[in-house]
Amino acid sequence: MKIIDQDNSNFDIPTTFTIVKNNIYCLANSQLWNISSGDMKIIKPENLKEVLILRYRIN
């Protein structure tokens, strides 16, 4: 196993990734902390940030 990214200031509870060919795509800022677990509604819409997807090349 190899760590490909660590302590990235863009990370905000990264929860999801997918592999497409030789790339890993990671949802860096899922912002799950801002979703109510009971009804899945956004708690503070004013705190939302643009979605950031990171791509890492793998071999």
N, C-alpha and C positions, 0 to 999 in steps of 0.2 A: 504494500500500500504506500502511496505517495501523497502528501498534502500538496494540493495545487494552489491553494490560497488560504491565508490565515490572517486574522486581525485586520481584515479589509474594512475601512471606515464606512463603506457603502452597505455592509451587511446589516440587516435588520430582520432578525429571525428568518434566515433563508430556509425555506422548507421544501422547495420543489426544484427538481432538475430533470432534464431529459438528455439523452445521447442521440445525436444525429450524425451518422457517418463518423468523422474524426473530431467531433466537437461536443462538448458538454455545455448546455445552456442552463444557467442557474438564475432563478428569481431571487435577486439579492435583497430586495426590500418588500417582503410580502405584507408588512404592516398589520399582521394578525393581532397585535396588541390593541388595535383600534377597531376590532370587530367584537360585538357582543356575542358570547358563546350561546346565549339562550335563543335569540331570534335572528342571529347572523346579520345584524344591521350595523352600519358604521356609527361609532360612538361620537367621534368628533371629525366631521367632514373637513373642517378648516385645517386639520393637521395632516391631511393626505399629501403625499409627495408623488411625483411622477414615478411610474414603474421603471425599475432598472433591471435589465436582463444582461447578465455577464456571460461571455463566451470564452471557453478555454479549449484550446486545441489539444487533442490527445493522440497518442500513437498506438 
